[in-house]
Amino acid sequence: MAQLFEFEKPIAELVVRIAEIQKFSADKGIDLSQEVATLEKKVALLKKEIYGNLEPWQKVQIARHSERPNFYDYAPLLFEDFTELKGDRLFADDRSVAGGIALFHGIVVTVIAQVKGKDTKENIKRNFGMPHPEGYRKAVRLMDQAEKFGRPILTFIDTPGAACDLGAEERGQGEAIARCLLAMSGYHVPVISTVIGEGGSGGALALGAGNVLLMLENSFYSVIAPESCASILWKDTTKAKEAAAALKFTAQDLLRLGVADELVRESQGGAHNNLNQTADELSQVISKYLIRLRSESPEVLREKRYEKLRTIGFFHETADINLTKDLT
Amino acid sequence: MFKDIFRKTKYVTIKSGQMQNRTPSEVSMQGEVVGISKKELPDGLWVKCPKCGEVLFNKDIEENARVCTTCEHHFRISANARLALLVDENSFEEWDAELTTLDSLEFPGYEEKLIEAQEKSGMTEGILTGRARIEDIPFVVAINEASFMMGSMGSVVGEKIARAIERAIELRLPVVIFSTSGGARMQEGILSLYQMAKTSAALGKLAENRLLYISVLTDPTFGGVTASYASLGDIMISEPNALIGFTGPRVIKQTMRQELPKGAQTAEFNQEHGLIDLIVARTQMRSVLARLLRYHQEGAQYGATV
């Protein structure tokens, strides 16, 4: 059985109770099908109630679920013939970033994705989905190729953040991310980015400055991890739940703030409950935007991407007298 | 005259071992041992160098671009002070000063923090932008203000930088940005994060127009600012000993349980690892920038033989 969250326990209890009744009914030969049907209806209602009203912190838990589908789970369902290409040609191949060429609805595309592991062993191999500079440099190399051959670029975001260690600093983590942002702003091909799990700060943004930003409905995308935010605000990492609400980082928040363009429906309770169904939804939404973007001219694609980034952010145009009166 | 009496007298340099023998009155509020009680020290007359420990006459530091006269430690300076040191007198024309912050996420404590930052810095936001001249060469300048929420980048800082770059393209002027920043501003969430993309994309346009961008990294430059506009200079300059990196040393220690070696993330470390072109002392900054700007003036033909 999948990892169960505290907020899912009422559902699980009812499911166990139904199983007990069914067993009792079979053992004693008593027909309790009506009772079972009533309880099953109750389960359905409860699921709708609980999963339909998830709090930000609960979404964080789902997005970080140990069985949350990662890019390699989606790849065979989204693409035909994904051919993975490796290395940044400068230092190494970063296994927290996968990239390559694939067929998507009959269109040749370049794919770049961040990949977390599913268990400790794989997580160590993939550095918990935290790319080093070589991962971002591999991304730029493959995206430059996409531009050269006129292929649309699809990126998939799923990282707690960029790697933060001495090696990352020595090899210019900041520069590597900045180059991703600069490169992406110049392409003449469609760029569609999708947050499939966790969107952790600058390390996520490096693959997120495209024409369109899609988000799976239980994913989140934040300037800072809720635990770190809680530690700064309240000097208490256990207040991550409060920080999660304050940061307004859920897919629904980002849609409201004009950062995300559309949300992708997940199977009930999270993508891990039904990978095929979620992949199917994802495929359809990406396809819709890809068709739309491919009808634009290369120059327009680039200009619209710039315009989109240019309009993100809110501010006052005139000085607030109250705040500035003593400053002259 | 007065200066000669008070500077570098014997009692002002104290070895750390002597600390214990001092009475509380000899240790200032900042923990600086000054040898005489705080009462006798007129405010702002003296300053202790955090690097060499020398207690210096404030006026001497001011006259030396706020660089320690003993060890050349570069004290942090305000955006306005830097501007005054850098550009030709009366040449600065400020842009977009009317842009002010909107607490669009209604983030806990943000409004109070903003008011506090404005009082502390005397500025409406964490960056100064506009156009100016150095040795009569016109250019677009942006300078982060460290005392405004650690120079962090929210919507206003990102927008002011993007507008300055776009105007530089219209006016066909080079751009010089001095960064001092903790990174993207937490209080504006995802909106701050996307200012990194916004400023980087604007620099892409500048590059496409073949205009020069010089990035000057000053102490400290970290996070989302390092990972965007600050790292994209045609020429990358830093002040000596400035701390520059992506992740701060405290966070690396906490999350990776990794202690960075001594000297890591300094300007010199970054230069050794191929990330910075030049390390320039503040006292030399004006003349070095003038030279670089001159190289890139349109129609410049140094050494042309025809």
Interface residues (C-beta under 8 A of the other chain):
Chain A: A162 C164 D165 L166 A168 E169 E170 R171 G172 Q173 G174 E175 I177 A178 R179 L181 L182 M184 S185 G186 S201 G202 L205 A206 G208 A209 Y221 S222 V223 I224 S228 C229 I232 L233 A246 L247 K248 F249 D253 L254 L257 V259 R305 Y306 L309 R310 I312 G313 F314 F315 H316 E317 T318 A319 D320 L323 T324 D326 L327
Chain B: A97 E98 L99 T100 T101 L102 S104 L105 F107 P108 G109 L114 I115 Q118 E119 G122 M123 T124 G154 S155 V156 G158 E159 A162 G183 A184 R185 M186 E188 G189 I190 L191 S192 L193 Y194 Q195 M196 A197 K198 S200 A201 A202 L203 G204 K205 A207 E208 G223 G224 T226 A227 S228 Y229 A230 S231 L232 G245 F246 T247 V251 I252 T255 M256 Q258 L260 P261 A264 Q265 H273 G274 L275
